Amino acid sequence: MNDETTTKEELINFVKERVAPYKKIRDVIFMEELPLTPVGKVLKRTLRKKFIKEEETTKNS
């Protein structure tokens, strides 16, 4: 898994083999970059807002 061509299925299977069943991931979204604070921490709030908007748009379509 060291190349840039990793697929969703490969990543899900990789995690599935290494974590407890209740921790398994259901979906993967690849992004070019993550929104960061000036300190370098991930802005989780911004990510949540983005994906909530996308889900609402998908449901309304």
The first five atom37 places (N, CA, C, CB, O) and aatype in JSON, in Angstrom:
{
  "aatype": [12, 2, 3, 6, 16, 16, 16, 11, 6, 6, 10, 9, 2, 13, 19, 11, 6, 1, 19, 0, 14, 18, 11, 11, 9, 1, 3, 19, 9, 13, 12, 6, 6, 10, 14, 10, 16, 14, 19, 7, 11, 19, 10, 11, 1, 16, 10, 1, 11, 11, 13, 9, 11, 6, 6, 6, 16, 16, 11, 2, 15],
  "atom_mask": [
    [1, 1, 1, 1, 1],
    [1, 1, 1, 1, 1],
    [1, 1, 1, 1, 1],
    [1, 1, 1, 1, 1],
    [1, 1, 1, 1, 1],
    [1, 1, 1, 1, 1],
    [1, 1, 1, 1, 1],
    [1, 1, 1, 1, 1],
    [1, 1, 1, 1, 1],
    [1, 1, 1, 1, 1],
    [1, 1, 1, 1, 1],
    [1, 1, 1, 1, 1],
    [1, 1, 1, 1, 1],
    [1, 1, 1, 1, 1],
    [1, 1, 1, 1, 1],
    [1, 1, 1, 1, 1],
    [1, 1, 1, 1, 1],
    [1, 1, 1, 1, 1],
    [1, 1, 1, 1, 1],
    [1, 1, 1, 1, 1],
    [1, 1, 1, 1, 1],
    [1, 1, 1, 1, 1],
    [1, 1, 1, 1, 1],
    [1, 1, 1, 1, 1],
    [1, 1, 1, 1, 1],
    [1, 1, 1, 1, 1],
    [1, 1, 1, 1, 1],
    [1, 1, 1, 1, 1],
    [1, 1, 1, 1, 1],
    [1, 1, 1, 1, 1],
    [1, 1, 1, 1, 1],
    [1, 1, 1, 1, 1],
    [1, 1, 1, 1, 1],
    [1, 1, 1, 1, 1],
    [1, 1, 1, 1, 1],
    [1, 1, 1, 1, 1],
    [1, 1, 1, 1, 1],
    [1, 1, 1, 1, 1],
    [1, 1, 1, 1, 1],
    [1, 1, 1, 0, 1],
    [1, 1, 1, 1, 1],
    [1, 1, 1, 1, 1],
    [1, 1, 1, 1, 1],
    [1, 1, 1, 1, 1],
    [1, 1, 1, 1, 1],
    [1, 1, 1, 1, 1],
    [1, 1, 1, 1, 1],
    [1, 1, 1, 1, 1],
    [1, 1, 1, 1, 1],
    [1, 1, 1, 1, 1],
    [1, 1, 1, 1, 1],
    [1, 1, 1, 1, 1],
    [1, 1, 1, 1, 1],
    [1, 1, 1, 1, 1],
    [1, 1, 1, 1, 1],
    [1, 1, 1, 1, 1],
    [1, 1, 1, 1, 1],
    [1, 1, 1, 1, 1],
    [1, 1, 1, 1, 1],
    [1, 1, 1, 1, 1],
    [1, 1, 1, 1, 1]
  ],
  "atom_positions": [
    [[0.81, -1.21, 0.0], [0.0, 0.0, 0.0], [0.85, 1.27, 0.0], [-0.92, 0.0, 1.2], [0.45, 2.28, 0.58]],
    [[1.98, 1.24, -0.62], [2.86, 2.39, -0.62], [2.74, 3.25, -1.86], [4.26, 1.95, -0.46], [3.43, 4.27, -1.98]],
    [[1.87, 2.87, -2.8], [1.75, 3.68, -4.01], [0.5, 4.55, -3.96], [1.72, 2.77, -5.26], [-0.31, 4.44, -3.04]],
    [[0.36, 5.4, -4.95], [-0.76, 6.33, -4.99], [-1.98, 5.75, -5.69], [-0.35, 7.61, -5.67], [-2.94, 6.48, -5.93]],
    [[-1.97, 4.47, -6.02], [-3.09, 3.87, -6.72], [-3.9, 2.93, -5.82], [-2.58, 3.11, -7.94], [-4.58, 2.04, -6.32]],
    [[-3.83, 3.13, -4.53], [-4.6, 2.31, -3.6], [-6.09, 2.56, -3.82], [-4.21, 2.62, -2.14], [-6.52, 3.71, -3.96]],
    [[-6.86, 1.5, -3.86], [-8.3, 1.62, -4.07], [-9.04, 1.61, -2.73], [-8.82, 0.49, -4.96], [-8.48, 1.27, -1.7]],
    [[-10.31, 1.99, -2.78], [-11.15, 1.96, -1.59], [-11.19, 0.56, -1.0], [-12.57, 2.44, -1.91], [-11.06, 0.37, 0.21]],
    [[-11.38, -0.43, -1.87], [-11.51, -1.81, -1.43], [-10.23, -2.3, -0.76], [-11.85, -2.71, -2.62], [-10.28, -2.98, 0.26]],
    [[-9.07, -1.94, -1.32], [-7.8, -2.34, -0.72], [-7.64, -1.74, 0.67], [-6.64, -1.92, -1.6], [-7.23, -2.43, 1.6]],
    [[-7.97, -0.49, 0.81], [-7.84, 0.18, 2.09], [-8.8, -0.39, 3.12], [-8.08, 1.67, 1.93], [-8.4, -0.62, 4.27]],
    [[-10.04, -0.63, 2.74], [-11.03, -1.21, 3.65], [-10.58, -2.6, 4.09], [-12.42, -1.28, 2.98], [-10.69, -2.94, 5.27]],
    [[-10.1, -3.41, 3.17], [-9.62, -4.76, 3.51], [-8.39, -4.71, 4.4], [-9.3, -5.54, 2.26], [-8.26, -5.52, 5.32]],
    [[-7.49, -3.78, 4.14], [-6.29, -3.62, 4.97], [-6.68, -3.33, 6.41], [-5.4, -2.48, 4.41], [-6.14, -3.94, 7.34]],
    [[-7.6, -2.4, 6.61], [-8.04, -2.03, 7.96], [-8.82, -3.19, 8.6], [-8.91, -0.75, 7.93], [-8.65, -3.48, 9.78]],
    [[-9.66, -3.83, 7.82], [-10.5, -4.93, 8.31], [-9.65, -6.05, 8.93], [-11.35, -5.5, 7.17], [-10.04, -6.65, 9.92]],
    [[-8.49, -6.31, 8.33], [-7.59, -7.36, 8.82], [-6.88, -6.98, 10.11], [-6.57, -7.7, 7.76], [-6.34, -7.85, 10.8]],
    [[-6.87, -5.7, 10.46], [-6.03, -5.24, 11.57], [-6.78, -4.64, 12.76], [-5.08, -4.24, 11.07], [-6.17, -4.37, 13.79]],
    [[-8.08, -4.44, 12.64], [-8.82, -3.83, 13.75], [-10.0, -4.71, 14.15], [-9.32, -2.41, 13.35], [-10.4, -5.61, 13.42]],
    [[-10.53, -4.44, 15.33], [-11.7, -5.17, 15.82], [-12.89, -4.89, 14.9], [-12.03, -4.76, 17.29], [-12.98, -3.82, 14.3]],
    [[-13.81, -5.86, 14.79], [-14.95, -5.69, 13.89], [-15.76, -4.42, 14.13], [-15.86, -6.87, 14.01], [-16.27, -3.82, 13.18]],
    [[-15.89, -4.0, 15.37], [-16.68, -2.8, 15.64], [-15.97, -1.52, 15.22], [-17.03, -2.73, 17.1], [-16.58, -0.45, 15.19]],
    [[-14.69, -1.61, 14.91], [-13.93, -0.43, 14.48], [-13.76, -0.35, 12.96], [-12.57, -0.44, 15.14], [-13.16, 0.59, 12.46]],
    [[-14.28, -1.34, 12.25], [-14.05, -1.36, 10.8], [-14.64, -0.11, 10.14], [-14.65, -2.63, 10.18], [-15.62, 0.46, 10.61]],
    [[-14.03, 0.28, 9.04], [-14.49, 1.46, 8.31], [-15.51, 1.03, 7.26], [-13.31, 2.21, 7.64], [-15.42, -0.06, 6.69]],
    [[-16.48, 1.89, 7.02], [-17.54, 1.57, 6.06], [-17.32, 2.24, 4.71], [-18.88, 1.99, 6.61], [-17.76, 1.73, 3.68]],
    [[-16.63, 3.36, 4.71], [-16.45, 4.1, 3.47], [-15.13, 4.86, 3.53], [-17.62, 5.06, 3.22], [-14.62, 5.17, 4.6]],
    [[-14.6, 5.14, 2.36], [-13.34, 5.88, 2.24], [-13.55, 6.97, 1.21], [-12.15, 4.94, 1.84], [-14.14, 6.74, 0.15]],
    [[-13.07, 8.15, 1.53], [-13.12, 9.26, 0.6], [-11.69, 9.81, 0.46], [-14.13, 10.38, 1.08], [-11.08, 10.22, 1.44]],
    [[-11.19, 9.8, -0.75], [-9.85, 10.31, -1.01], [-9.93, 11.81, -1.28], [-9.18, 9.56, -2.19], [-10.8, 12.27, -2.03]],
    [[-9.02, 12.56, -0.67], [-8.98, 14.01, -0.86], [-7.55, 14.42, -1.21], [-9.46, 14.76, 0.43], [-6.59, 13.77, -0.8]],
    [[-7.44, 15.49, -1.97], [-6.12, 16.02, -2.32], [-5.42, 16.58, -1.09], [-6.25, 17.11, -3.4], [-4.22, 16.37, -0.9]],
    [[-6.17, 17.28, -0.25], [-5.6, 17.83, 0.98], [-6.7, 18.01, 2.02], [-4.88, 19.18, 0.71], [-7.88, 18.09, 1.68]],
    [[-6.3, 18.07, 3.27], [-7.24, 18.26, 4.37], [-7.2, 19.71, 4.83], [-6.92, 17.3, 5.55], [-6.15, 20.35, 4.77]],
    [[-8.34, 20.24, 5.3], [-8.32, 21.59, 5.85], [-7.59, 21.57, 7.2], [-9.76, 22.14, 6.02], [-7.89, 20.76, 8.07]],
    [[-6.63, 22.46, 7.35], [-5.8, 22.48, 8.55], [-5.86, 23.83, 9.26], [-4.36, 22.15, 8.2], [-6.1, 24.87, 8.64]],
    [[-5.64, 23.79, 10.57], [-5.5, 25.02, 11.34], [-4.1, 25.57, 11.08], [-5.75, 24.77, 12.88], [-3.26, 24.87, 10.5]],
    [[-3.82, 26.8, 11.51], [-2.46, 27.32, 11.35], [-1.41, 26.48, 12.08], [-2.41, 28.75, 11.85], [-0.23, 26.5, 11.71]],
    [[-1.83, 25.75, 13.1], [-0.91, 24.9, 13.86], [-0.67, 23.58, 13.15], [-1.46, 24.65, 15.26], [0.33, 22.91, 13.42]],
    [[-1.57, 23.2, 12.24], [-1.4, 21.97, 11.49], [-2.36, 20.85, 11.87], [0.0, 0.0, 0.0], [-2.23, 19.73, 11.38]],
    [[-3.33, 21.15, 12.73], [-4.32, 20.14, 13.11], [-5.44, 20.12, 12.07], [-4.89, 20.43, 14.52], [-5.75, 21.13, 11.45]],
    [[-6.05, 18.93, 11.9], [-7.14, 18.79, 10.94], [-8.39, 19.49, 11.47], [-7.43, 17.29, 10.65], [-8.76, 19.31, 12.63]],
    [[-9.03, 20.28, 10.61], [-10.28, 20.96, 10.98], [-11.45, 20.0, 10.76], [-10.47, 22.28, 10.14], [-12.08, 19.99, 9.7]],
    [[-11.73, 19.18, 11.78], [-12.78, 18.17, 11.66], [-14.14, 18.81, 11.44], [-12.81, 17.29, 12.91], [-14.97, 18.28, 10.7]],
    [[-14.39, 19.93, 12.07], [-15.67, 20.63, 11.92], [-15.92, 21.0, 10.46], [-15.69, 21.89, 12.8], [-17.04, 20.84, 9.96]],
    [[-14.9, 21.48, 9.79], [-15.02, 21.84, 8.37], [-15.31, 20.62, 7.52], [-13.73, 22.53, 7.89], [-16.13, 20.68, 6.6]],
    [[-14.65, 19.5, 7.82], [-14.89, 18.26, 7.08], [-16.33, 17.8, 7.28], [-13.91, 17.16, 7.53], [-17.01, 17.41, 6.33]],
    [[-16.8, 17.83, 8.53], [-18.18, 17.4, 8.8], [-19.17, 18.24, 8.02], [-18.48, 17.48, 10.31], [-20.1, 17.7, 7.4]],
    [[-18.99, 19.56, 8.04], [-19.91, 20.44, 7.31], [-19.91, 20.11, 5.82], [-19.52, 21.91, 7.53], [-20.96, 20.08, 5.19]],
    [[-18.73, 19.88, 5.27], [-18.62, 19.59, 3.84], [-19.37, 18.31, 3.49], [-17.15, 19.46, 3.42], [-20.1, 18.27, 2.5]],
    [[-19.2, 17.27, 4.29], [-19.82, 15.99, 3.97], [-21.3, 15.97, 4.29], [-19.11, 14.89, 4.71], [-22.05, 15.23, 3.66]],
    [[-21.74, 16.74, 5.26], [-23.18, 16.85, 5.53], [-23.85, 17.53, 4.34], [-23.45, 17.66, 6.85], [-24.92, 17.09, 3.9]],
    [[-23.24, 18.59, 3.8], [-23.79, 19.27, 2.63], [-23.87, 18.32, 1.44], [-22.95, 20.5, 2.27], [-24.86, 18.31, 0.71]],
    [[-22.82, 17.52, 1.23], [-22.8, 16.58, 0.1], [-23.88, 15.52, 0.26], [-21.42, 15.92, -0.03], [-24.53, 15.15, -0.72]],
    [[-24.09, 15.02, 1.48], [-25.14, 14.01, 1.72], [-26.51, 14.6, 1.45], [-25.06, 13.48, 3.16], [-27.35, 13.94, 0.84]],
    [[-26.76, 15.84, 1.91], [-28.04, 16.48, 1.68], [-28.3, 16.68, 0.2], [-28.11, 17.81, 2.41], [-29.42, 16.48, -0.28]],
    [[-27.26, 17.08, -0.54], [-27.38, 17.28, -1.97], [-27.7, 15.95, -2.66], [-26.09, 17.89, -2.54], [-28.52, 15.91, -3.58]],
    [[-27.05, 14.89, -2.23], [-27.27, 13.57, -2.82], [-28.68, 13.07, -2.53], [-26.23, 12.57, -2.3], [-29.33, 12.49, -3.41]],
    [[-29.17, 13.28, -1.32], [-30.51, 12.84, -0.94], [-31.59, 13.61, -1.69], [-30.71, 12.99, 0.55], [-32.63, 13.05, -2.04]],
    [[-31.34, 14.89, -1.95], [-32.34, 15.74, -2.63], [-32.35, 15.54, -4.14], [-32.07, 17.21, -2.32], [-33.28, 15.98, -4.82]],
    [[-31.34, 14.87, -4.67], [-31.27, 14.67, -6.14], [-32.15, 13.55, -6.61], [-29.85, 14.39, -6.56], [-32.2, 13.26, -7.8]]
  ]
}
